[in-house]
Amino acid sequence: MSQEKDDKKKDVRSNTIKTGKYLTFSLADEEYGIGILKVKEIIGMMPITSVPRTTDFVKGVINLRGKVIPVLDLRIKFEMESVPYTERTCIIVVEIEADAVTVLTGIVVDSVSEVLNIKADDIEKTPAFGAKVQHDYILGMAKTEGGVKILLNIDKVLSSKEIDNIKGAA
C-alpha cells in the first residue's frame, strides 16, 4: 500500500513540474513544446559558420551579440527529412543543463507557433514505444484543441557526449 502512495506522489510531483508555459513550434507536420523558462530568445535565421568534424545535426555556430553559440538542426537530430530554410524558419536559443554545466544552444525549427499555458490535466504520460526506443527526452504529450503537442525535455534531447561535442564547437 505504501508503494502505491509513493507512486501517486511521484506522479503528482512529475505533473506539477510539467505544468506551465511552453513555447510551441513545428517540425515537419508535428508540434512540439519547450518549457518557456528554458528559452532565452527567438531569432530569425542568420549566417551559420560551419565547424568541421561535428555531427550532422550540428549546423555550426553563430555570433549573437558577441557570444559564440552552437546551433543544431532538430529535424536532422530527430532523423526527419531535411528541407530548405524558409522565411518562417528560426533559431530558438535555449539553455541546456548537463553535468552541472549550462550551455546556450540554438535550435533550428521550421516555425514558432505560440506560448501555451498547459495544465497537468492536459498532459499525458509518454506512451511506451518498446524497450529499444529511448524517449526520456519527451516530458509528455499535451492534449490541445488542435491535437497533441510533444513536450520536450531539452536537457535530455542531447546525450552528454553530444553536449561535450557542442561545447567543443563553440
C-alpha positions, 0 to 999 in steps of 0.5 A: 500500500505504501508503494502505491502512495509513493507512486501517486506522489511521484506522479503528482510531483512529475505533473506539477513540474510539467505544468506551465508555459511552453513555447510551441513550434513545428517540425515537419507536420508535428508540434512540439513544446519547450518549457518557456523558462528554458528559452532565452530568445527567438531569432530569425535565421542568420549566417551559420559558420560551419565547424568541421568534424561535428555531427550532422545535426550540428549546423555550426555556430553563430555570433549573437551579440558577441557570444559564440553559440552552437546551433543544431538542426532538430529535424536532422537530430530527430532523423526527419527529412531535411528541407530548405530554410524558409522565411518562417524558419528560426533559431530558438536559443535555449539553455541546456543543463548537463553535468552541472554545466549550462550551455546556450544552444540554438535550435533550428525549427521550421516555425514558432507557433505560440506560448501555451499555458498547459495544465497537468490535466492536459498532459499525458504520460509518454506512451511506451514505444518498446524497450529499444526506443529511448524517449526520456527526452519527451516530458509528455504529450499535451492534449490541445484543441488542435491535437497533441503537442510533444513536450520536450525535455531539452536537457535530455534531447542531447546525450552528454557526449553530444553536449561535450561535442557542442561545447567543443564547437563553440 
